[in-house]
Amino acid sequence: MAASKRKDPEYQQVSGYVPKTLALKFKGFCTMEELEISEVMTELIAQWVEQRDPKPATSKGK
């Protein structure tokens, strides 16, 4: 699915650096719960943005 999102003009890559221990835990929980990292990141970023801007954003990844 990542390859199709990579080519989809409605998606954009977001990246950043977090402490290694946090990254490993995050990846581990995503794996254990059989979740795509992108899906979890989309949900968490949407929650963070909504707290700051209550106007609804497009929910293209949901």
mmCIF file of the N, C-alpha and C atoms, coordinates in Angstrom:
data_MODEL
# 
_entry.id   MODEL 
# 
loop_
_atom_site.group_PDB 
_atom_site.id 
_atom_site.type_symbol 
_atom_site.label_atom_id 
_atom_site.label_alt_id 
_atom_site.label_comp_id 
_atom_site.label_asym_id 
_atom_site.label_entity_id 
_atom_site.label_seq_id 
_atom_site.pdbx_PDB_ins_code 
_atom_site.Cartn_x 
_atom_site.Cartn_y 
_atom_site.Cartn_z 
_atom_site.occupancy 
_atom_site.B_iso_or_equiv 
_atom_site.pdbx_formal_charge 
_atom_site.auth_seq_id 
_atom_site.auth_comp_id 
_atom_site.auth_asym_id 
_atom_site.auth_atom_id 
_atom_site.pdbx_PDB_model_num 
ATOM 1   N N  . MET A 1 1  ? 0.820   -1.200 0.000  1.00 0.00 ? 1  MET A N  1 
ATOM 2   C CA . MET A 1 1  ? 0.000   0.000  0.000  1.00 0.00 ? 1  MET A CA 1 
ATOM 3   C C  . MET A 1 1  ? 0.856   1.253  0.000  1.00 0.00 ? 1  MET A C  1 
ATOM 4   N N  . ALA A 1 2  ? 2.026   1.199  0.620  1.00 0.00 ? 2  ALA A N  1 
ATOM 5   C CA . ALA A 1 2  ? 2.880   2.374  0.695  1.00 0.00 ? 2  ALA A CA 1 
ATOM 6   C C  . ALA A 1 2  ? 3.287   2.862  -0.683 1.00 0.00 ? 2  ALA A C  1 
ATOM 7   N N  . ALA A 1 3  ? 3.552   1.934  -1.601 1.00 0.00 ? 3  ALA A N  1 
ATOM 8   C CA . ALA A 1 3  ? 3.965   2.322  -2.945 1.00 0.00 ? 3  ALA A CA 1 
ATOM 9   C C  . ALA A 1 3  ? 2.852   3.106  -3.638 1.00 0.00 ? 3  ALA A C  1 
ATOM 10  N N  . SER A 1 4  ? 1.599   2.695  -3.466 1.00 0.00 ? 4  SER A N  1 
ATOM 11  C CA . SER A 1 4  ? 0.504   3.416  -4.104 1.00 0.00 ? 4  SER A CA 1 
ATOM 12  C C  . SER A 1 4  ? 0.317   4.794  -3.473 1.00 0.00 ? 4  SER A C  1 
ATOM 13  N N  . LYS A 1 5  ? 0.517   4.917  -2.172 1.00 0.00 ? 5  LYS A N  1 
ATOM 14  C CA . LYS A 1 5  ? 0.441   6.223  -1.526 1.00 0.00 ? 5  LYS A CA 1 
ATOM 15  C C  . LYS A 1 5  ? 1.587   7.110  -1.984 1.00 0.00 ? 5  LYS A C  1 
ATOM 16  N N  . ARG A 1 6  ? 2.736   6.522  -2.203 1.00 0.00 ? 6  ARG A N  1 
ATOM 17  C CA . ARG A 1 6  ? 3.901   7.279  -2.637 1.00 0.00 ? 6  ARG A CA 1 
ATOM 18  C C  . ARG A 1 6  ? 3.626   7.965  -3.969 1.00 0.00 ? 6  ARG A C  1 
ATOM 19  N N  . LYS A 1 7  ? 2.868   7.310  -4.841 1.00 0.00 ? 7  LYS A N  1 
ATOM 20  C CA . LYS A 1 7  ? 2.563   7.863  -6.159 1.00 0.00 ? 7  LYS A CA 1 
ATOM 21  C C  . LYS A 1 7  ? 1.285   8.691  -6.175 1.00 0.00 ? 7  LYS A C  1 
ATOM 22  N N  . ASP A 1 8  ? 0.498   8.605  -5.116 1.00 0.00 ? 8  ASP A N  1 
ATOM 23  C CA . ASP A 1 8  ? -0.785  9.309  -5.042 1.00 0.00 ? 8  ASP A CA 1 
ATOM 24  C C  . ASP A 1 8  ? -0.548  10.787 -4.725 1.00 0.00 ? 8  ASP A C  1 
ATOM 25  N N  . PRO A 1 9  ? -1.008  11.703 -5.587 1.00 0.00 ? 9  PRO A N  1 
ATOM 26  C CA . PRO A 1 9  ? -0.796  13.132 -5.339 1.00 0.00 ? 9  PRO A CA 1 
ATOM 27  C C  . PRO A 1 9  ? -1.554  13.668 -4.126 1.00 0.00 ? 9  PRO A C  1 
ATOM 28  N N  . GLU A 1 10 ? -2.473  12.881 -3.589 1.00 0.00 ? 10 GLU A N  1 
ATOM 29  C CA . GLU A 1 10 ? -3.228  13.295 -2.406 1.00 0.00 ? 10 GLU A CA 1 
ATOM 30  C C  . GLU A 1 10 ? -2.465  13.012 -1.110 1.00 0.00 ? 10 GLU A C  1 
ATOM 31  N N  . TYR A 1 11 ? -1.301  12.389 -1.213 1.00 0.00 ? 11 TYR A N  1 
ATOM 32  C CA . TYR A 1 11 ? -0.491  12.058 -0.037 1.00 0.00 ? 11 TYR A CA 1 
ATOM 33  C C  . TYR A 1 11 ? 0.856   12.756 -0.123 1.00 0.00 ? 11 TYR A C  1 
ATOM 34  N N  . GLN A 1 12 ? 1.413   13.057 1.041  1.00 0.00 ? 12 GLN A N  1 
ATOM 35  C CA . GLN A 1 12 ? 2.733   13.658 1.123  1.00 0.00 ? 12 GLN A CA 1 
ATOM 36  C C  . GLN A 1 12 ? 3.494   13.002 2.267  1.00 0.00 ? 12 GLN A C  1 
ATOM 37  N N  . GLN A 1 13 ? 4.769   12.763 2.056  1.00 0.00 ? 13 GLN A N  1 
ATOM 38  C CA . GLN A 1 13 ? 5.590   12.141 3.084  1.00 0.00 ? 13 GLN A CA 1 
ATOM 39  C C  . GLN A 1 13 ? 5.950   13.164 4.155  1.00 0.00 ? 13 GLN A C  1 
ATOM 40  N N  . VAL A 1 14 ? 5.902   12.729 5.411  1.00 0.00 ? 14 VAL A N  1 
ATOM 41  C CA . VAL A 1 14 ? 6.292   13.540 6.560  1.00 0.00 ? 14 VAL A CA 1 
ATOM 42  C C  . VAL A 1 14 ? 7.319   12.730 7.333  1.00 0.00 ? 14 VAL A C  1 
ATOM 43  N N  . SER A 1 15 ? 8.414   13.367 7.715  1.00 0.00 ? 15 SER A N  1 
ATOM 44  C CA . SER A 1 15 ? 9.419   12.634 8.481  1.00 0.00 ? 15 SER A CA 1 
ATOM 45  C C  . SER A 1 15 ? 10.031  13.530 9.540  1.00 0.00 ? 15 SER A C  1 
ATOM 46  N N  . GLY A 1 16 ? 10.654  12.905 10.491 1.00 0.00 ? 16 GLY A N  1 
ATOM 47  C CA . GLY A 1 16 ? 11.304  13.636 11.564 1.00 0.00 ? 16 GLY A CA 1 
ATOM 48  C C  . GLY A 1 16 ? 12.143  12.678 12.388 1.00 0.00 ? 16 GLY A C  1 
ATOM 49  N N  . TYR A 1 17 ? 12.903  13.223 13.300 1.00 0.00 ? 17 TYR A N  1 
ATOM 50  C CA . TYR A 1 17 ? 13.769  12.409 14.145 1.00 0.00 ? 17 TYR A CA 1 
ATOM 51  C C  . TYR A 1 17 ? 13.214  12.368 15.557 1.00 0.00 ? 17 TYR A C  1 
ATOM 52  N N  . VAL A 1 18 ? 13.114  11.162 16.085 1.00 0.00 ? 18 VAL A N  1 
ATOM 53  C CA . VAL A 1 18 ? 12.685  10.941 17.464 1.00 0.00 ? 18 VAL A CA 1 
ATOM 54  C C  . VAL A 1 18 ? 13.733  10.053 18.119 1.00 0.00 ? 18 VAL A C  1 
ATOM 55  N N  . PRO A 1 19 ? 13.774  10.039 19.452 1.00 0.00 ? 19 PRO A N  1 
ATOM 56  C CA . PRO A 1 19 ? 14.744  9.167  20.125 1.00 0.00 ? 19 PRO A CA 1 
ATOM 57  C C  . PRO A 1 19 ? 14.581  7.713  19.675 1.00 0.00 ? 19 PRO A C  1 
ATOM 58  N N  . LYS A 1 20 ? 15.698  7.027  19.535 1.00 0.00 ? 20 LYS A N  1 
ATOM 59  C CA . LYS A 1 20 ? 15.708  5.656  19.033 1.00 0.00 ? 20 LYS A CA 1 
ATOM 60  C C  . LYS A 1 20 ? 14.820  4.728  19.861 1.00 0.00 ? 20 LYS A C  1 
ATOM 61  N N  . THR A 1 21 ? 14.872  4.861  21.192 1.00 0.00 ? 21 THR A N  1 
ATOM 62  C CA . THR A 1 21 ? 14.058  3.973  22.030 1.00 0.00 ? 21 THR A CA 1 
ATOM 63  C C  . THR A 1 21 ? 12.564  4.174  21.763 1.00 0.00 ? 21 THR A C  1 
ATOM 64  N N  . LEU A 1 22 ? 12.157  5.418  21.551 1.00 0.00 ? 22 LEU A N  1 
ATOM 65  C CA . LEU A 1 22 ? 10.750  5.698  21.252 1.00 0.00 ? 22 LEU A CA 1 
ATOM 66  C C  . LEU A 1 22 ? 10.368  5.126  19.887 1.00 0.00 ? 22 LEU A C  1 
ATOM 67  N N  . ALA A 1 23 ? 11.232  5.300  18.903 1.00 0.00 ? 23 ALA A N  1 
ATOM 68  C CA . ALA A 1 23 ? 10.961  4.771  17.560 1.00 0.00 ? 23 ALA A CA 1 
ATOM 69  C C  . ALA A 1 23 ? 10.821  3.257  17.587 1.00 0.00 ? 23 ALA A C  1 
ATOM 70  N N  . LEU A 1 24 ? 11.710  2.586  18.309 1.00 0.00 ? 24 LEU A N  1 
ATOM 71  C CA . LEU A 1 24 ? 11.651  1.126  18.376 1.00 0.00 ? 24 LEU A CA 1 
ATOM 72  C C  . LEU A 1 24 ? 10.387  0.646  19.074 1.00 0.00 ? 24 LEU A C  1 
ATOM 73  N N  . LYS A 1 25 ? 9.993   1.321  20.139 1.00 0.00 ? 25 LYS A N  1 
ATOM 74  C CA . LYS A 1 25 ? 8.752   0.954  20.841 1.00 0.00 ? 25 LYS A CA 1 
ATOM 75  C C  . LYS A 1 25 ? 7.547   1.175  19.932 1.00 0.00 ? 25 LYS A C  1 
ATOM 76  N N  . PHE A 1 26 ? 7.533   2.309  19.254 1.00 0.00 ? 26 PHE A N  1 
ATOM 77  C CA . PHE A 1 26 ? 6.421   2.630  18.348 1.00 0.00 ? 26 PHE A CA 1 
ATOM 78  C C  . PHE A 1 26 ? 6.291   1.576  17.257 1.00 0.00 ? 26 PHE A C  1 
ATOM 79  N N  . LYS A 1 27 ? 7.395   1.254  16.613 1.00 0.00 ? 27 LYS A N  1 
ATOM 80  C CA . LYS A 1 27 ? 7.382   0.242  15.559 1.00 0.00 ? 27 LYS A CA 1 
ATOM 81  C C  . LYS A 1 27 ? 6.961   -1.116 16.117 1.00 0.00 ? 27 LYS A C  1 
ATOM 82  N N  . GLY A 1 28 ? 7.429   -1.431 17.316 1.00 0.00 ? 28 GLY A N  1 
ATOM 83  C CA . GLY A 1 28 ? 7.072   -2.706 17.939 1.00 0.00 ? 28 GLY A CA 1 
ATOM 84  C C  . GLY A 1 28 ? 5.588   -2.816 18.222 1.00 0.00 ? 28 GLY A C  1 
ATOM 85  N N  . PHE A 1 29 ? 4.997   -1.756 18.774 1.00 0.00 ? 29 PHE A N  1 
ATOM 86  C CA . PHE A 1 29 ? 3.561   -1.784 19.052 1.00 0.00 ? 29 PHE A CA 1 
ATOM 87  C C  . PHE A 1 29 ? 2.755   -1.855 17.764 1.00 0.00 ? 29 PHE A C  1 
ATOM 88  N N  . CYS A 1 30 ? 3.176   -1.116 16.737 1.00 0.00 ? 30 CYS A N  1 
ATOM 89  C CA . CYS A 1 30 ? 2.479   -1.189 15.454 1.00 0.00 ? 30 CYS A CA 1 
ATOM 90  C C  . CYS A 1 30 ? 2.517   -2.613 14.911 1.00 0.00 ? 30 CYS A C  1 
ATOM 91  N N  . THR A 1 31 ? 3.672   -3.250 15.014 1.00 0.00 ? 31 THR A N  1 
ATOM 92  C CA . THR A 1 31 ? 3.815   -4.627 14.535 1.00 0.00 ? 31 THR A CA 1 
ATOM 93  C C  . THR A 1 31 ? 2.937   -5.580 15.343 1.00 0.00 ? 31 THR A C  1 
ATOM 94  N N  . MET A 1 32 ? 2.983   -5.477 16.665 1.00 0.00 ? 32 MET A N  1 
ATOM 95  C CA . MET A 1 32 ? 2.189   -6.365 17.517 1.00 0.00 ? 32 MET A CA 1 
ATOM 96  C C  . MET A 1 32 ? 0.691   -6.214 17.249 1.00 0.00 ? 32 MET A C  1 
ATOM 97  N N  . GLU A 1 33 ? 0.260   -4.989 16.975 1.00 0.00 ? 33 GLU A N  1 
ATOM 98  C CA . GLU A 1 33 ? -1.158  -4.741 16.750 1.00 0.00 ? 33 GLU A CA 1 
ATOM 99  C C  . GLU A 1 33 ? -1.531  -4.815 15.271 1.00 0.00 ? 33 GLU A C  1 
ATOM 100 N N  . GLU A 1 34 ? -0.561  -5.221 14.444 1.00 0.00 ? 34 GLU A N  1 
ATOM 101 C CA . GLU A 1 34 ? -0.760  -5.368 13.005 1.00 0.00 ? 34 GLU A CA 1 
ATOM 102 C C  . GLU A 1 34 ? -1.332  -4.100 12.380 1.00 0.00 ? 34 GLU A C  1 
ATOM 103 N N  . LEU A 1 35 ? -0.728  -2.968 12.719 1.00 0.00 ? 35 LEU A N  1 
ATOM 104 C CA . LEU A 1 35 ? -1.136  -1.667 12.199 1.00 0.00 ? 35 LEU A CA 1 
ATOM 105 C C  . LEU A 1 35 ? -0.038  -1.103 11.310 1.00 0.00 ? 35 LEU A C  1 
ATOM 106 N N  . GLU A 1 36 ? -0.440  -0.393 10.278 1.00 0.00 ? 36 GLU A N  1 
ATOM 107 C CA . GLU A 1 36 ? 0.518   0.295  9.425  1.00 0.00 ? 36 GLU A CA 1 
ATOM 108 C C  . GLU A 1 36 ? 0.996   1.550  10.152 1.00 0.00 ? 36 GLU A C  1 
ATOM 109 N N  . ILE A 1 37 ? 2.288   1.790  10.130 1.00 0.00 ? 37 ILE A N  1 
ATOM 110 C CA . ILE A 1 37 ? 2.849   2.967  10.781 1.00 0.00 ? 37 ILE A CA 1 
ATOM 111 C C  . ILE A 1 37 ? 2.192   4.236  10.231 1.00 0.00 ? 37 ILE A C  1 
ATOM 112 N N  . SER A 1 38 ? 2.001   4.299  8.927  1.00 0.00 ? 38 SER A N  1 
ATOM 113 C CA . SER A 1 38 ? 1.384   5.479  8.310  1.00 0.00 ? 38 SER A CA 1 
ATOM 114 C C  . SER A 1 38 ? -0.021  5.733  8.835  1.00 0.00 ? 38 SER A C  1 
ATOM 115 N N  . GLU A 1 39 ? -0.784  4.668  9.057  1.00 0.00 ? 39 GLU A N  1 
ATOM 116 C CA . GLU A 1 39 ? -2.146  4.828  9.564  1.00 0.00 ? 39 GLU A CA 1 
ATOM 117 C C  . GLU A 1 39 ? -2.134  5.417  10.973 1.00 0.00 ? 39 GLU A C  1 
ATOM 118 N N  . VAL A 1 40 ? -1.242  4.911  11.821 1.00 0.00 ? 40 VAL A N  1 
ATOM 119 C CA . VAL A 1 40 ? -1.159  5.404  13.196 1.00 0.00 ? 40 VAL A CA 1 
ATOM 120 C C  . VAL A 1 40 ? -0.677  6.857  13.192 1.00 0.00 ? 40 VAL A C  1 
ATOM 121 N N  . MET A 1 41 ? 0.325   7.151  12.378 1.00 0.00 ? 41 MET A N  1 
ATOM 122 C CA . MET A 1 41 ? 0.824   8.527  12.297 1.00 0.00 ? 41 MET A CA 1 
ATOM 123 C C  . MET A 1 41 ? -0.265  9.483  11.813 1.00 0.00 ? 41 MET A C  1 
ATOM 124 N N  . THR A 1 42 ? -1.041  9.053  10.829 1.00 0.00 ? 42 THR A N  1 
ATOM 125 C CA . THR A 1 42 ? -2.130  9.888  10.315 1.00 0.00 ? 42 THR A CA 1 
ATOM 126 C C  . THR A 1 42 ? -3.134  10.193 11.419 1.00 0.00 ? 42 THR A C  1 
ATOM 127 N N  . GLU A 1 43 ? -3.504  9.166  12.174 1.00 0.00 ? 43 GLU A N  1 
ATOM 128 C CA . GLU A 1 43 ? -4.472  9.349  13.261 1.00 0.00 ? 43 GLU A CA 1 
ATOM 129 C C  . GLU A 1 43 ? -3.931  10.291 14.333 1.00 0.00 ? 43 GLU A C  1 
ATOM 130 N N  . LEU A 1 44 ? -2.689  10.080 14.741 1.00 0.00 ? 44 LEU A N  1 
ATOM 131 C CA . LEU A 1 44 ? -2.104  10.904 15.801 1.00 0.00 ? 44 LEU A CA 1 
ATOM 132 C C  . LEU A 1 44 ? -1.882  12.345 15.354 1.00 0.00 ? 44 LEU A C  1 
ATOM 133 N N  . ILE A 1 45 ? -1.432  12.534 14.127 1.00 0.00 ? 45 ILE A N  1 
ATOM 134 C CA . ILE A 1 45 ? -1.229  13.899 13.615 1.00 0.00 ? 45 ILE A CA 1 
ATOM 135 C C  . ILE A 1 45 ? -2.566  14.606 13.479 1.00 0.00 ? 45 ILE A C  1 
ATOM 136 N N  . ALA A 1 46 ? -3.595  13.895 13.019 1.00 0.00 ? 46 ALA A N  1 
ATOM 137 C CA . ALA A 1 46 ? -4.928  14.486 12.890 1.00 0.00 ? 46 ALA A CA 1 
ATOM 138 C C  . ALA A 1 46 ? -5.461  14.932 14.256 1.00 0.00 ? 46 ALA A C  1 
ATOM 139 N N  . GLN A 1 47 ? -5.261  14.108 15.285 1.00 0.00 ? 47 GLN A N  1 
ATOM 140 C CA . GLN A 1 47 ? -5.687  14.486 16.637 1.00 0.00 ? 47 GLN A CA 1 
ATOM 141 C C  . GLN A 1 47 ? -4.947  15.733 17.113 1.00 0.00 ? 47 GLN A C  1 
ATOM 142 N N  . TRP A 1 48 ? -3.647  15.784 16.866 1.00 0.00 ? 48 TRP A N  1 
ATOM 143 C CA . TRP A 1 48 ? -2.815  16.908 17.301 1.00 0.00 ? 48 TRP A CA 1 
ATOM 144 C C  . TRP A 1 48 ? -3.252  18.188 16.604 1.00 0.00 ? 48 TRP A C  1 
ATOM 145 N N  . VAL A 1 49 ? -3.506  18.112 15.290 1.00 0.00 ? 49 VAL A N  1 
ATOM 146 C CA . VAL A 1 49 ? -3.939  19.278 14.521 1.00 0.00 ? 49 VAL A CA 1 
ATOM 147 C C  . VAL A 1 49 ? -5.320  19.732 14.976 1.00 0.00 ? 49 VAL A C  1 
ATOM 148 N N  . GLU A 1 50 ? -6.219  18.775 15.203 1.00 0.00 ? 50 GLU A N  1 
ATOM 149 C CA . GLU A 1 50 ? -7.582  19.104 15.619 1.00 0.00 ? 50 GLU A CA 1 
ATOM 150 C C  . GLU A 1 50 ? -7.604  19.850 16.955 1.00 0.00 ? 50 GLU A C  1 
ATOM 151 N N  . GLN A 1 51 ? -6.693  19.517 17.854 1.00 0.00 ? 51 GLN A N  1 
ATOM 152 C CA . GLN A 1 51 ? -6.619  20.214 19.140 1.00 0.00 ? 51 GLN A CA 1 
ATOM 153 C C  . GLN A 1 51 ? -6.254  21.682 18.945 1.00 0.00 ? 51 GLN A C  1 
ATOM 154 N N  . ARG A 1 52 ? -5.539  21.978 17.870 1.00 0.00 ? 52 ARG A N  1 
ATOM 155 C CA . ARG A 1 52 ? -5.090  23.334 17.619 1.00 0.00 ? 52 ARG A CA 1 
ATOM 156 C C  . ARG A 1 52 ? -5.979  24.082 16.646 1.00 0.00 ? 52 ARG A C  1 
ATOM 157 N N  . ASP A 1 53 ? -6.686  23.365 15.771 1.00 0.00 ? 53 ASP A N  1 
ATOM 158 C CA . ASP A 1 53 ? -7.530  23.954 14.758 1.00 0.00 ? 53 ASP A CA 1 
ATOM 159 C C  . ASP A 1 53 ? -8.786  23.099 14.623 1.00 0.00 ? 53 ASP A C  1 
ATOM 160 N N  . PRO A 1 54 ? -9.853  23.451 15.339 1.00 0.00 ? 54 PRO A N  1 
ATOM 161 C CA . PRO A 1 54 ? -11.046 22.611 15.365 1.00 0.00 ? 54 PRO A CA 1 
ATOM 162 C C  . PRO A 1 54 ? -11.799 22.521 14.037 1.00 0.00 ? 54 PRO A C  1 
ATOM 163 N N  . LYS A 1 55 ? -11.427 23.329 13.030 1.00 0.00 ? 55 LYS A N  1 
ATOM 164 C CA . LYS A 1 55 ? -12.081 23.216 11.722 1.00 0.00 ? 55 LYS A CA 1 
ATOM 165 C C  . LYS A 1 55 ? -11.737 21.857 11.123 1.00 0.00 ? 55 LYS A C  1 
ATOM 166 N N  . PRO A 1 56 ? -12.723 21.153 10.590 1.00 0.00 ? 56 PRO A N  1 
ATOM 167 C CA . PRO A 1 56 ? -12.448 19.815 10.047 1.00 0.00 ? 56 PRO A CA 1 
ATOM 168 C C  . PRO A 1 56 ? -11.475 19.867 8.880  1.00 0.00 ? 56 PRO A C  1 
ATOM 169 N N  . ALA A 1 57 ? -10.521 18.957 8.897  1.00 0.00 ? 57 ALA A N  1 
ATOM 170 C CA . ALA A 1 57 ? -9.566  18.811 7.799  1.00 0.00 ? 57 ALA A CA 1 
ATOM 171 C C  . ALA A 1 57 ? -10.055 17.680 6.916  1.00 0.00 ? 57 ALA A C  1 
ATOM 172 N N  . THR A 1 58 ? -9.535  17.609 5.706  1.00 0.00 ? 58 THR A N  1 
ATOM 173 C CA . THR A 1 58 ? -9.921  16.485 4.846  1.00 0.00 ? 58 THR A CA 1 
ATOM 174 C C  . THR A 1 58 ? -9.424  15.201 5.475  1.00 0.00 ? 58 THR A C  1 
ATOM 175 N N  . SER A 1 59 ? -10.222 14.184 5.431  1.00 0.00 ? 59 SER A N  1 
ATOM 176 C CA . SER A 1 59 ? -9.865  12.907 6.041  1.00 0.00 ? 59 SER A CA 1 
ATOM 177 C C  . SER A 1 59 ? -9.542  11.900 4.973  1.00 0.00 ? 59 SER A C  1 
ATOM 178 N N  . LYS A 1 60 ? -8.688  12.279 4.043  1.00 0.00 ? 60 LYS A N  1 
ATOM 179 C CA . LYS A 1 60 ? -8.334  11.394 2.945  1.00 0.00 ? 60 LYS A CA 1 
ATOM 180 C C  . LYS A 1 60 ? -7.606  10.181 3.413  1.00 0.00 ? 60 LYS A C  1 
ATOM 181 N N  . GLY A 1 61 ? -7.039  9.909  4.426  1.00 0.00 ? 61 GLY A N  1 
ATOM 182 C CA . GLY A 1 61 ? -6.355  8.675  4.730  1.00 0.00 ? 61 GLY A CA 1 
ATOM 183 C C  . GLY A 1 61 ? -7.163  7.745  5.583  1.00 0.00 ? 61 GLY A C  1 
ATOM 184 N N  . LYS A 1 62 ? -8.397  8.088  5.886  1.00 0.00 ? 62 LYS A N  1 
ATOM 185 C CA . LYS A 1 62 ? -9.195  7.277  6.792  1.00 0.00 ? 62 LYS A CA 1 
ATOM 186 C C  . LYS A 1 62 ? -10.175 6.442  6.079  1.00 0.00 ? 62 LYS A C  1 
# 
